[in-house]
Amino acid sequence: MTAPPGTRRVTAPGRWRFRARLLAPWIVLGVVAVIAVGWPLIAGQQSPDFADSLRAPGDEHFLGTDHSGYDLGVRTAQGLQISLVIAAACAVLATLLGLIIGIGSVTAGGWIDAVVMRVVDGVNALPHLVVGVVIAAMWRGEPIAIIASIALTHWPAVARVVRAELLDNTSAGWIESARLAGASRTFIATHHLLPAVTGQALVTMTVLLPHAVWHETTLSFLGVGLSPDEASLGTLLGQARGDVLSGAWWTLAVPGIALMITALACAAAASSLRRVTLPPTGEVWR
């Protein structure tokens, strides 16, 4: 089989390097998840020890301690665990809302589709962080409030992507054939439209992960997220503001580095998933 004009052939070594680049961010993300779950389990239950507070990194505490005497490495792993769980819940909920609204808008069509798109434009025009702060402040300290504040401000991006993908599919012959055969709108939406955008929705959900991590951290850092006694990357960074002034730089560096690594790994994983789901043109693998 000959390759189309303008394409280039990629040999087997190049293919393996390409696959390694795709898997690398997922491996890093998996290591982060294992550390977040495993380190607190291995360390066991911690109790505050103010006599051991703000101890610099050393042999006894590899990453130092915070102002309450907790081991900062274990505390950061616990915060990372909570932040990842909240971010994953936000990404899943926002994707589900976007799928439902996007598919429903295209299925209904007409003036309903136009009204839904204007609502999407209106939500997109709102500053997400300000809306998130307002929603989270109404139920301060509740994880469900953080999840709702992030999901309710990020679903329009999913809905717009889903609608754009479905508009191309609704003009296809097989959709029109299903309509002529007497298929209902519900049947077409669940059996034809939903499978057509599942891959794109999965990519969009992965893209939302780093955004959700940053938003959760920002809300907790501003004091409208989780309670300060709950470990999350945002609460740890918020508590580090005062500790840094006394010279305890590690209280800011450790959770800050963990946040950067997690966000970059999530973004790279989303990029690799996009390349698998929507492979670049111009290459022929052999």
N, C-alpha and C positions, 0 to 999 in steps of 0.2 A: 504494500500500500504506500503510495507516494504522499509526501506531506504537501499541504497547500502552499502556494507561493507566499513568500514573506515570513515563513516560520523557520525556526531553527531547531535542530535536533539536540537533545540533551542525553549524554551517555549515562551509563549505569553509575559511575562514581559521582557524577553531578546529581543524579537522582537521589543517591543516599545522602549527600550533603544537604540537598533540599529538604529531605525528610528529617534530618537531624535538626535543621534550623526550625522546622515546624514543631518538633517535639520538645525542644529545649525549654521554651517558656512554660509548657505544661509540666515538665519535670520540676522546674523551679517552684511553680505554684503548688505542686504536690508536696514538695519538701517543706514549704511554708505551712501548709495545712497539717502535715505530720508533726512539725515542731509545735504548732499552736495547740494541737490536741495532746501530743505525747509528753511534752515537757511538764505541764501542770500535773499530769497523772503520775509521772515518775517522782516529782518533787513532793507530792502529797499536800495535805492541808497546811496552809501557812497561817500564822498569827502575827499581829503587829508587835514589834519590839522597838520601842522608841529609843532604847539605849543603843541600838544598832542602826539608827537612821542615818541616811546620807553617807553611807560608807562607800568609799571609792572602789572601783573594780579591783579585785585581787583574788587570792587563792580561795578564800572562803566563799565569796560572792563574785562569780566570774564577771558579771556586768554591774556590780555594785548593788546598792539598796536605795529605796526611795525614802521620802520624808517620814513614812510610817514604819520603816524597818523591814518592809517586804523585800524579798529578793527581786531585783528589777527585771531579770531575765524571765523568771516565772510569771511575774506580773504582766510583762509585755506579751508573753505567749497567751495568757488568759485574755488580755485585751484584744489581741489579734484574732483569737477564736470568736469572741463576741462580735467584733467588727465584721468578720467574714460571714458569719451567720446572718447578721442584719443586712449586709450588702447583698447576699444571695437571695434573701427573702424579698428585698426591694426590687431586684432585677427580675425575679420570677413574676411578682405581682404586676410590675409595670409592663412586662411583656404580655402577660395574659390580658390586661386591660387594653393594650394596644391592638392585640390580635382580635379581640371581640369587637372593638369599636371600628377597626379598619375593615374587617370582613363584613360587619353589619352595614357599614356605610356603602361599600361597593355593592352588596347584595340588594339593598334598598334602592340605591340610585336616585336620580331625579333631585328634587328639592331637599330631600333628607340628606343626601350625600353633600350637597352644597352647604347646608346648615352645619353638619358635623365638621366639615373642613374649616368653617369660620370659627367654630368653637376651638378647634385645634390651634388655629392661628392666634386666637385670643389667649389661650393658656401658654403658648410659646412666647407671647409677648411679655408675660409676667416675669419678673426676676425670680428665678427658682429659689435662690438662697433666702430671699426675704419671705416668700410664701412658706418655705420650709420652716423658717424660724417661727412664724406665726402659728402654724399648725402644731409644731413640736412644743411651743410654749403653752398651748392650751392644756396639754396633758404632760407636763414636765416630768421627766424621769421614766416615762413609760416607753418600752421598746416599740410597742405597736404604733405610738405616735410618730416615732422616727421613721418607721417603715412606711406609714401612710404619707408622711410629709415628702418623702423622696419618691415614692411610687406615683403619687398624684401629680407630681410636677415633671415626670419623665416619660409618661405613657404617650404623649403626643408624638414624640419622635418615632416610636414604634408604629403607631397608627399610620403615620404618613408613609413610612417605608413599606408597610404591608399594603396600603392602598395603591401606591405606585406599582408594586409588583403585581397586584391583582388586576389592575387596569389593562396590563399587557395580556393577562390570561383570559379575561372575559371576552376579548375580541377573537380568541382562538376558535377554531371550528368545533372542537369537541365540547366546549361550553354551550355553544349555540345548538349543537345536536342534542345535548341533554335537555335543553329547554324545549326544543321541538318534540322531544320524546315524552314530554309531560312531567319532567322532574320538577319538584317544588324548589323554591328558593332555599329552604332549609337543607334539603338534600344536596343541592349544588354547593352550598357553603361548606357543609361538613365533609362531603365526599370528593369534592373537586378543588375548591378554593383553599381550604385549610391545608391539605397536603402540599399544595403548590408553594406555600410561603413558610412551611415549617423550618426549612433550612435557613432561610433569611432571618426568621424570628430567632432562631438559636444563635446566630451570629450577633444580632442586635442585643440579645440578652447578655451575651458575654461582653459586648462593648460597654454595657451599662454597669458591669461589676466595678471597674475602677472609679467611675463617677459616684456610685453608691458608697464606696469606701471613703472617698474624699468628703462627700456630703455628711456622712455619719460622723466622721472625725471632726468636721467643722462645727456641726451642731453641738456635739459634746464639748468641744473646746470653748464655744461661746457660752456654755452653761445652760443650754436649753435642751440638751440631749439626755443621756443617761445620768443617773445620780453619781456624784463624785466618788462614792464608796464602791461603785461598780467599775470593774476594770474594762476599759476600752482604750483604743489608741487616742481618741479625743480627750477623754478624762485624764489620761496619763500626761498628755502634752499640756493640758490646762493646768494641772498641778505642778508641772515642771517650770512654769513661768516664774514662780517665786523661788524655787529651789536653785535655779540657774544664777540668780543674783547673789546667792551665798557661796557660789563656786562649784555647785554640784552639776557640772555640765553633762554628765552621763544620764541624768534624768530626762534631759531633752534629746540627747543624741540617740539613745537606744530605741525609744518608741518612734522617733523621727525616721531613723534608718529603716526600721521595720515597716513603717508606712510607705516609704518610697519604694522599697523592694516589692512589697505586695502590690502596690498600684502599677508599677512597671511590669510586673509579671502578669497581672490581669490584662493590661493593655496589649502586651506581646502575645498572650494566649488568644485574645480576640482577633488580633491581626493574622495569626497563623490559621485560626478557624475560618476566617474570611477567605484566605488563599485556598483552603481546601474546598470550601463550599462554592466559592466563586473563583475558580482557578484563572490565572492570568492567561491571556491569549498570546499567541506567537511562539509557543513552545510545543514540541512534540517529544514525548518520552518514549524511549525504546530500551 
